[in-house]
């Protein structure tokens, strides 16, 4: 399965800021992107702790844009913001991510 780039869809023109971590946020971003939304992802402070936890995680995250724009500016320009911090698997990377 390969993630498609944003294309025509009923969410075309919608900007999403993904500030979430883990499977729920990744799947929601993936589905919104499939429906045409543009997904901008704010990366965790450390390496993403979930890349090696879920086998399909890289596929779900394919196509997420990683802007260098300051967070305050991003928040002003997006239509939707995803926040998800629950359900985190316990792993060494998790502790680095939220220090």
C-alpha positions in Angstrom: 0.0 0.0 0.0 1.4 3.4 -1.0 0.1 6.7 0.3 -1.2 9.0 -2.4 -0.4 12.6 -2.6 -3.2 15.1 -1.9 -5.5 15.3 -4.9 -9.0 16.2 -5.8 -11.4 15.2 -3.1 -14.0 16.7 -1.0 -11.3 18.0 1.5 -9.2 19.7 -1.2 -8.1 23.1 0.0 -8.3 22.0 3.7 -5.1 22.4 5.7 -4.5 20.1 8.7 -1.8 20.5 11.3 -0.9 17.2 12.9 0.6 17.6 16.3 -0.3 14.0 17.3 1.7 10.9 18.0 1.0 7.2 17.5 -1.4 5.2 15.5 -4.7 7.2 15.9 -3.1 10.5 14.7 -1.2 8.8 11.9 -4.3 7.0 10.6 -6.4 10.1 10.8 -3.7 12.1 8.9 -3.5 9.3 6.3 -7.3 9.3 5.8 -7.6 13.1 5.6 -4.8 13.2 3.0 -6.6 10.4 1.0 -9.6 12.7 0.9 -7.6 15.6 -0.5 -6.5 17.5 2.6 -3.0 19.0 2.9 -1.4 17.6 6.1 1.4 19.6 7.8 3.1 17.7 10.6 4.9 19.1 13.6 7.6 16.6 14.4 8.2 15.3 18.0 11.2 16.8 19.8 13.1 13.6 19.5 12.9 11.0 16.7 9.4 9.7 16.1 9.1 6.8 18.6 6.5 5.0 16.6 8.3 4.3 13.3 9.5 0.9 14.6 6.4 0.1 16.7 3.8 -0.2 14.0 4.7 -2.1 10.8 2.5 0.3 8.6 3.5 3.5 10.3 5.8 4.7 7.6 3.0 4.2 5.0 0.5 6.2 7.1 3.0 9.1 7.5 4.0 9.1 3.8 3.0 12.4 2.3 3.0 14.4 5.5 4.7 17.8 4.9 7.2 19.0 7.6 7.2 22.8 7.4 9.9 25.0 9.0 7.3 27.6 9.8 7.0 28.6 13.5 4.1 26.9 15.3 2.2 30.2 16.0 2.2 30.9 12.2 1.1 27.4 11.4 -1.8 27.5 13.9 -3.0 30.8 12.2 -3.2 29.2 8.8 -4.7 25.8 9.3 -8.3 24.7 9.3 -8.0 21.6 11.5 -5.5 20.6 14.2 -5.0 17.0 15.4 -3.9 16.6 19.0 -3.3 13.1 20.3 -1.0 12.1 23.1 -2.9 9.2 24.6 -2.3 5.5 24.1 1.4 5.8 23.8 3.3 2.5 23.9 6.0 2.3 26.5 9.4 2.3 24.8 12.7 4.1 25.4 11.9 6.5 22.5 8.7 7.5 24.2 10.6 8.9 27.2 13.0 10.9 24.9 10.1 12.3 22.9 8.3 13.9 25.9 11.2 15.1 28.0 
